Amino acid sequence: MTTTIQSRVTAQSSSGDRRDLSRSLLKKLVAVGMGLTLVSFGVAPAFAQTLSEKIVAMEKAREQEFATYFGESLAEVTQTPEDIALTLQKISAETGKKPAVLWVIPEKEFLHLVLVTPDLDPIVVDLHDVPEAVLRPVVSTFQRELQLSQTVNRREAAQQLYQWIIAPYAETLEAQGIDTLLFCLGNGVRGLPMAALFDGQEYLLEKYSLTNIPAFNLIDSAYKPLRPGNILAMGASEFTDQSPLPAVPVELENIVWEMAVNRPVEDRWQAETFLNQDFTVDRLQKELEQKRPTIVHLATHSSFRSGKPANSYIEFWDDKLALDKVNQINWQSPAVELLVLSACQTALGDDQAELGFAGLALKAGVKSAVASFWNVDDGATLVLMTEFYRQLGQTSTKAEALRQAQLKMLRGELTSELEQAGISRGAIALPPSLINLGQTNFSAPYYWASFTMLSSPW
């Protein structure tokens, strides 16, 4: 497929090096045989101002989508792309990571891409051979293959999406040393498990820490290292109208082990668990008020459905907490750094359901969230969550902790550990269905790609 690019790379008169690099990049896009045609290129100061305004307008449009969905004003869009680049520079200095923001906005007649890095002016690529009618079927095929295949899938759709979304910026990302990507996704692509995009040799996960953001102006962009505090771990293994989650008791036990026991004394967290009958909305609210946890982990069914936010919910022992009521829970006492939902089901391909999923942290008022696009195998969830909490606080960002856990699943590095030590610490016996867990191959994207960091990656 020959793809036509309309691209503008802006540069100020004082940034000749950046202009030269951008010109070089765009020339190489044609030279490497990607079938890309450069239509026009401009560096006039007047356009630079217009481009900045367009990116602000794009951010405002994302904010309006979420405001309309949730029925409330969420935030004021104030940061220009120049402001965003400065924020990324600051984060890079504080974390040792090199982040960039990539907007992927499907339009009816083309795919609109914008990249902002700490060191370059925004790079805009419009793919006119990828209208919405071409893009959506490939997205659907990709999602379907991931959800249904517990072995490595064919990956044609994963490669095509990589070519459209990542390949136009591959040289820039490598040249700039980018290792963290914040994806701001529009309707039609919010349900993309970006970690499973494939370049023919590697998954995107193998190159970058990843997070999905509703808009850069809608996340808490300040960095604060994750220090030991309180963690609240709650969940249910039995339900009256849902399938059981037999691994949940072990999951909660392992979280406590990894955070409150299996660490040097100075790095240990305080942890409490509540299971089944004790897993209620009232108990959650009381613990938030009294213990002020930094992390809240809910091991239970969650569903993001079509239609209004009231149709989506988090399942408790005796009640369902609808998405439109999530912000009635006082998460901000003080603000929860991380909310984890370990058994989600999202109606992928439905724009409203994907809006609800992407806006989870935003609606709750928490800094970051981890959730899954589809209900993953109970054993795989147990394994990934155990490793995620082992990594958490050992890496400079939450997104990198999730990435390290996913990489270990992809590379088969967790299997031997399970066989040697067992996933349960002995206080709770493994359910019969999980006895042979250590011999399961978790390398297929089905097992690890569903889990996604939402909002702030740090």
N, C-alpha and C positions, 0 to 999 in steps of 0.2 A: 504494500500500500504506500503510495506517495503522499506525504503529509505536507501541506502548505502551512508555513509559519508566518504570522505577522508578529514581528518582535520589535520592542523598543528597549534599548539599554540606555539609561540615563547616566550622565556623569557631570559633575561640577568641574569648572575650569581648573580647580586645584587638585583634581584627582586623576591625573593623566595615567598613572599606573593602572587604576581600576578601569579606565576607558580602554586602554590597550588590551587588558585581560579579557574584557567583555567582547571587544571586537574579535580577538583571537578565538574565543570560544565559539562565536557565531559562525565564523569562517570554517572552523573545524567541524561543526555540525554537518555542513555540506560535504566536507572532504572525507569524512569517515564512512560515507556510503549509506547513511541512514534514510536516504530518500527524502530529505528535508529541503525545502526551497525557501530561501530567505527573501521575503517580499520587500521589506523596507526597514530602514535603520536610521534612527535620528538621535541626536544628542543636544538639541537646542534647549537652552534654559527654559524657554516658555513651555516646551513639552514636559520638562521635568516637573514643573509645577502642576501641570495638568495630570500627569501620571500620579503624583502624590494625591491629588484630589480624587482621582478615580479609585485608588486603593482605599482611601477613607470611605468613599461611597460604598465600595464593596463590603467593607467591614460593617457599615451601617445596615446594609441589606441583610447580612447574616443576623445581626442583632434583632432586626425587625421580624425575621422568620421565627426566631425563638420567642420574641415578645408576643407575636400573634398566636403561636401554638400554646403558650402558657397563659395567655390572657393578662399579661402584666408587663410593665416596663422593667427591663433588667439592668441596664447600664447605659451610660453615655459613652459614645465612641469619641475619644479625644486623641488617641495616639496616631500620629502620622507614620508612614513607613520609615521616616528618619528617626522618629522616636522609638519605633520597634527595633530598628537596627542598634540603637544605643542601648536599649534594654538587653538585647542579645549579647552585646559586648560585655555588659556588666555581669550577666549570668555566666558567661564564658570564664571571666576572671575569677568568679566565686566558686565555680564547680569544677573547673578543669575540663569541661565538656564544650563542644563547639556547636551550638544549636542554629537551626534555620527554620523559617516558616514557609510552608508551601500551601497556597490556596489552590484548590482543585474545584472549579465551578462549572458544571455542565450548563451550557446554554442550548437553546433549541437548534441552532445551526452550527455550533462549534464548541470545543472544549477550551475553557479559559484557565490558564495557569499563570500564577504569579509567585516568584521566589524572592524572599527577603533574607539576606544573610547578614552577619555582623559587619562585614567588610566591603560589600559591594552595593551599588544602587540596585533597586528592584529590576528583575528581569521578567518580562512578560512574554508568554508564548501562547498564541491562539491557534488551535489545531482545527482548521476548517474541514478537514476530512473526517473529523470525529464529532458529528452532530449527535444530539441526544438519542436519536433513533438508532444510531450505530453503537453508541456506548452502552446503553442500558441492557441489551441482550447479552453482551459480553460480561457485564457485571453480574447478571443473573446466573449465567453459566458458571462463572467463577465461584459464586456463593454456593450454588448447588453442588458443585464438585467437592468443595471443602466439607460441607455438612454431611454428605452421604458417603464419602470415601474414608475408611479407616486405614487405608494403605496410601502410599504416595500416589497422587492423582496424575492425570495426563499433563496438566500444567500449561496447556496452550493458552487458555484464557488468562492465567497468571502472567505469562510472558507478554501477551498482547497489552495488558494493562500496564505492565512495567514499561513497555516501549512508549506508550502514550504519556504516562504520568511522570516517570523518573528519567528515562533516557535523555530527553531534551536538556536536562540539567546535570547529567552524570559527571561531565568534566568539571563543571563549576564546583559541584559538591566535593569532588576529590581534591581539586586544586585548593579549595578553602579549608580542607581538613574537617568538613562537617561530619559530626558523629551522632547528632540528635536531630530528628525531624518532627516538627509540629505540623500536623495536617489540619487545615481548615477546609472542610468538605461541604459541598453543596448538595442539594436534592439530587438523588440518583446515585451518589457515591458514598453517602454517610454510613452505609452498611458494608463498606469494603474492609475486610481484615487486611490492612496494609502490610502486616508482617509477612504475609504469604505471597506477595508479589515476587516474581521470579525472573531473573535476568538471563536464564539459560544455564547458569552455573550455581548461583547462590540466591537464597531468599533475601528479601530486603532486611529481615530481622538480623541477618548475619553481618550487615553493614552499619545499621543505625539503631539507636534507641528511638522508640516511636510513641507518639501520643496523638489522639484526636482531640482537637479543640473546637468549641462552638464558634469562636472568633478570638483573635488575640486580645481585643479590648474587653472580652468577657471572662478572662481568666485572671487569677492572682499571679502576677508575673514576678513577685518578689521571691527571692531565694532565702530559705532558712533551713539549715541542716537538720535532718531528722534526729532529735535527741531522745534518749530514753524517757518515757512517760508512762501513761496508762493506756492499755489496750483492752477494748471490750469485744469479746468474741461470743457471738450468739448464733443459735441455729436450731433447726429441727430435722430429725431423721424420719419422722412419721407424719403423715398428713391424712386428713379425712377424704379429700377430693383430689389429691395429687399423688404421683408416684413417690415411693419412699426414697430417701437419700441415706443409705446405710453407712456411708463413710463419714458422715458429718461428726459423730462423736469423736472419731479418731482425728479428724481435721482440726477440731477445736483443741483437742489435747496436744496435737503437734504444734499448733500456734503458740500455746503456752510454753511448751518445751523450748522452741526456737527463740522466743523473745524473752522469757523470764527465767530460764534455767541454763540453757546451753550457750551461755555467753560469760565473758569476764564480769565480775561483780559490778564494776563501774558502768557496764553497758546493758545491764539487765533492766527490763521493763516490769511494771506491775501489770498483772493480767487477771481478768475474771472471765468466767464462762457461764453461760446460761443456755440450757438445752430443753427442747420440747415444751413442757408445761410452763417453764420459767421464761420462755422466749415470747414475750408479749410487748406490745407497743408501750404500755405503761411502764414496764420494767426498763425498756430502752430509754424512755424519757427520764426516769429517776436516775439511772446510771449516768446519763449525760450531765444531769444537773449536779449530782453528788461527786462523781469521780472525774469529770471533765477529761475524758479520754482523748488522746491524740489520734488513735486509730480505732475505727469501728469495723468489725468484720461480721457480716451476716451470711451465714451458710444456709441458704434457703431458696426456694423457688421464687424467681422474679420474672415478670412477664411484661414486655413492651409491645403493645398492641396498636392496631390501627385506630384512628379516630382521636377523640379528645384524651388529654392526660388522665382523666378519671378512669379510662379503660385499662390503663397500665398500673401495675401494683407490685409490692413486695409482700410475700406471704409470711405471716406470723402464725403462732400456734393457734390463736383464737380469732384472728382477724386478718384482713388484707389492708395494707397501707397504700392507698391510691397515690399515683404519682403527683396529682394536683394537691395532695395533702402533705407531701414530704416536707415542704418548708414550714409546716406547722410544728414539726419536731424542732426543738431548740438545739440544733447542731452547733451553734456558734457560742458555746459557753465554756471555754473559748472556742474558736473555730476548729472543727475537726480537720486535721491535715489529710486524712485518707479514709475513704469509705470503700469497703470491698464487698461486692456481691458475687458469691462464688458459684451460683447456679442460675444463670439468666437464660431467657429465651426471648429472642427478638424476631418480630415479623419482618425479616429481611426482604427488601424489595418494596416495602411500603414506606413512603416518605414520612408519614406522621409517626409511625413506630420508630423509625430511625432518628427522627428529631427528638423523641422522648429519651431514647438511649443516649444520644450525644449530649443532651441537656441535663443528664442526671445530676452531675456535680453542681452544675449551675443552679438548678432548681433547689437542691438541698442546701446550697450555701457552703459546701465543703470545698477545700482547695483542690483535691484530686480524688478520682474514683477509679476503681478497677472493676470491670464487669465483662460478661461474655456475650457474644452475639448469639450463640446457640448453646443448648444444654450439652455440655461435654460429658463423656463417660465419667461416672462417679469416681472411679479409681484414679483416672488421669487428673481430675480436679484436685483430689487429695495430694497427689504427688507434686503437681505444679504449685499449689498453695504452700505446701511444706517448704519447698525450695525457695519460693518467693520471700517468705518470712525469714528464711535463713540468710538471704541476700540483703534484705531490707536494713538500712542503716550501715551496711558494709560498703555500699556504693554511694556516690555523691548525689544521685537522683533516684527517685522512685521508679522512673521509666527504665533506668538501667538495671535496677533490681529485677523487674519483671522480665526484661530482655535476657538476663543471665539465666533465670529459671527456664525460660522458653528454649534458649539455646541448649541447655543440658538435656531437655526432652528431645529436641531435634537431633542431637548428636548421640543419643543413647547413653549418656553419661550417668543417668539416674538409676538405670536398671541394676547395675552392679552394686551400687550403694544400698539399694533396697534388699538385694539378696544377702548382703553382708550383715546389715544392721537391722533390717526390717523397718517398715514405715511406722509401725506402732511402737510406743515406748513401754508397753507392758501394762499400763494402768487400765487400758481398755483393749479388749481382745479384738482382733480384726474380724469383721463380718466374713462369713464363709465365701461370699462372692469375691473377696479381695485376698484370699489366702495366697494365690499365685501371682499377686500383683507385680512382684519383682521380676517376672519373666515376660512381662508385656512390653511390646515395642511401641514407644510413644513418638516415633520420629515423624509420622504423618502430620501435616498441618491441621487435620481434624482435631488433634489432641491439644495443640498449643496455640494455634492462630486465632482461636475464638476470643481469647482473653486480651482485653484492650485497656490501655491507660487513657483516661478521659480528663480533659482540662489540663491543669498544670503538670508537667512531667517532673518538676522538681519540688 
